[in-house]
Amino acid sequence: MAKKFAFNTWTVKPSLDVTVQGNFGDYKLDSTAEWDNVAWQSNYSSEFIDNFTYGATLDVAAKTGSFSAGVGLGYQGSSNTDEFSATVNARFVF
């Protein structure tokens, strides 16, 4: 979702992005490690991706003439991980 607002010479555009992603297919890895000439075996099971991930990003961009700037905050998560992000940018086009 995004909406553009105009104030005198400035244009401000806040936006919100919400994401839910299903990960289908293989998400676990089962493996076995064996050593030659040793009667020992190790079995491993690893989950390398969660079934669902979700997130949201909130950005605000502003522009006047040749100058533009923006800030953003984001979150991406699942049942095993959480990730937060922050962005700041500025641009002058000539």
C-alpha positions in Angstrom: 0.0 0.0 0.0 1.3 3.4 -0.8 -0.1 7.0 -1.0 1.5 10.1 -2.3 1.0 13.5 -0.6 2.0 16.9 -2.0 3.1 19.8 0.2 4.2 23.0 -1.6 7.4 21.7 -3.4 7.7 18.5 -1.5 6.1 15.1 -2.4 6.0 12.6 0.5 5.1 9.0 -0.1 4.7 6.5 2.8 4.3 2.9 1.9 3.6 -0.4 3.8 4.5 -3.8 2.5 3.1 -6.9 4.3 4.4 -10.4 3.3 3.4 -13.9 4.1 5.3 -16.6 2.2 4.7 -20.4 2.3 7.7 -22.6 1.7 6.6 -25.8 0.2 8.6 -28.9 -0.6 11.7 -30.1 1.2 12.6 -28.2 4.3 14.5 -30.8 6.2 17.7 -32.6 5.4 18.5 -36.1 6.9 22.1 -37.3 6.5 24.5 -39.9 7.8 28.2 -39.6 8.3 30.4 -42.8 8.3 34.1 -43.2 8.6 36.1 -45.9 6.9 37.6 -48.6 9.1 35.6 -47.3 12.1 32.5 -49.0 13.3 30.8 -45.7 14.1 27.9 -43.9 12.3 26.4 -40.5 13.0 22.9 -39.5 11.8 21.9 -35.9 11.4 18.7 -34.1 10.8 18.6 -30.4 9.9 15.7 -28.0 9.2 17.1 -25.4 6.9 13.9 -23.4 6.2 10.6 -22.8 8.1 7.2 -23.7 6.6 6.1 -20.0 6.6 7.9 -16.7 6.8 6.2 -13.3 7.3 7.2 -9.7 7.4 6.4 -6.0 7.1 8.3 -3.0 5.8 7.3 0.6 6.4 9.0 3.3 4.2 8.7 7.0 3.9 10.2 8.8 0.9 10.3 12.5 0.2 11.3 14.4 -2.9 11.7 18.1 -3.9 13.3 19.1 -7.2 16.5 17.1 -7.7 16.8 16.0 -4.1 15.1 12.9 -2.5 15.4 11.1 0.8 13.9 8.2 2.5 13.8 6.1 5.7 12.5 2.6 6.3 12.0 0.0 9.0 11.5 -3.7 8.3 10.8 -7.0 10.0 11.1 -10.5 8.6 10.4 -13.5 10.8 9.4 -17.2 11.1 9.0 -19.7 13.9 12.8 -19.9 14.4 14.2 -16.5 13.3 13.6 -12.7 13.7 15.3 -10.1 11.5 15.0 -6.4 11.9 16.3 -3.8 9.4 16.6 0.0 9.1 17.4 2.0 6.0 18.2 5.6 5.3 19.0 7.1 1.9 19.5 10.4 0.2 19.9 11.2 -3.5 20.7 14.3 -5.6 20.2 14.0 -9.3 21.9 16.5 -11.6 
